[in-house]
Amino acid sequence: MMVAMATGQVLFHRFYYSKSFVRHPMETTAMACVCLASKIEEAPRRTRDVINVFHHIRQVRSGRTINPVILDGNYINLKNQVIKAERRILKELGFCVHVKHPHKIIVMYLQVLECEKNERLMQIACGLGEGLTAKKHALLPWG
């Protein structure tokens, strides 16, 4: 799921390269990017699962008591918004959703150097990979 999250970040960056945060709600778009990325990376998650995780994170960050999502009209509306956002992202990106991550190359080099057991080095390398991806996609929307 780690690669799917990185793919979701790239899709998010690509989408907002040309779209407004004001006109397209960020959280709904983020959920849609995670759903779409999980499908692209062949680790599909249900929309309900993604909504539950976002709901849980929101509760933890605000320091509220953890409660499950209530399956009411608001939930159904949110789920439909996420599905529509997923379609909007695909349309905006012209269905061009292939993402080439630098993480895989970095991990391969660490394996060649026999350093893949070093957790701290792996974290730094993955952070470096994310930085390269973010900079690349901030400058080139289809990079």
N, C-alpha and C positions, 0 to 999 in steps of 0.2 A: 504494500500500500504506500510505501515511501516514494516510489517512483511516480505513482498516481498523484500524490500530493504535489510533487514537483511539476508534473505535467499540468495539473490544475492551476498552479501559480503562473505558468507560462501562458495558458489560455486566458487567464484573468488579465494579465499584462497586455496581451494582444488585443483583447476586446476593448479595454479602456484606453488603448492607444488612440482610438478614433471615436469613442463614445463618452458621454458625459456621466459623471458620478451623480449629478443632480437628476437626470432623467431616468437612470437605471439604478435601482437600489443595490448598493454594494453587497449586502449580506445575501440577498437572493441570488445575485450573480455569482457570488463565491460558492454557494451551495450547488448551483448549476454547473460550475466549472469542476467541482469535485466529482459530481455525478458523471459528467461527461468524461473526465480524465480516468475514472475508474473503469469505464467501458473501453476507452482507448487502450489502456494498459492491461486489459483482460483480467481485471480484478473487480468485476462489477459489484456495486453496492446498491441497495434499494434506496429510492428517494427518501423513504421513511427513515431509514437508518441515518442518512446524512442529516436530515432535519433534527433527529434525536440528538446527534452529536453536537450540532450547533447550539441546540437548546441547552444541553448540559454545560457546554463551555460558557455560554452567556450567564447561566446561573452561578457557576463557580467564580467567574470574574466579578460578578456583582455581589458576591458573598451571601447569596440567598440560599435557602434550603433547597436541596435537590429534589425535584418532583418530575415525574414523567410528563411527556407531552400529552395534553388532553386531545383526544380524537374528536374534535367538534368541527363546526363550520369554518373556524379560523384555520385549523390545521389543513382541511381540504383545500381552502383557498390558497394557503401558502404552498402546498404541494403542487397545485396547478400553476402557480406563479413560477416555481422552480422549473417545472417541465417546459413552460413557455420560454423561460430565460435560456434554457438549454438549447432550444430550437433557434432562438434569436442569436445566440453565440455562434452556432453552426452556420447560420445564414451570414452573419457579419464576417466570419473568417473564411467564407466561401468553401466550407467543408474541408479546408486545408488545416488539419489538426495534428499533423505529424510533428513530433518534437524530438529533437536530438539532444540528449542531456550530456553535459561534460562529466557528470558523476561516474558514468560507466567507464570512461577512459581513465579517470583518476584512480578508481578502484583497481582497474587492470594494472596500472603502473605500481600501485602499492603491493599488489600480489606478486609482481615480478621482483620487486625489491624485498619481498617476504616481510612486509610490514602490516599485512591486513589484520593481524591479531592486536595491534596497537590501537585501542579504541579512541584514545585522544587524537591521534594522528588522523584516523578515519573521519572523526567529527570535523576536524579542521579542514580536511580535504573536501568533504561534502559541503561545508560552509563556503569554501572557496569556489566550488562548482556552482553553488546557488548564486553567488555574487557575479560570476561570469555570465550566467544565464540571464539574470536581471538586467545587467548592463547591456548585453547584446540585444535583448528584446525591447529595452527602453529606446534604443536607437533605431533598430530595424524591426518593424512590426511582424515581418514574416520570416525573420532570421532563423 
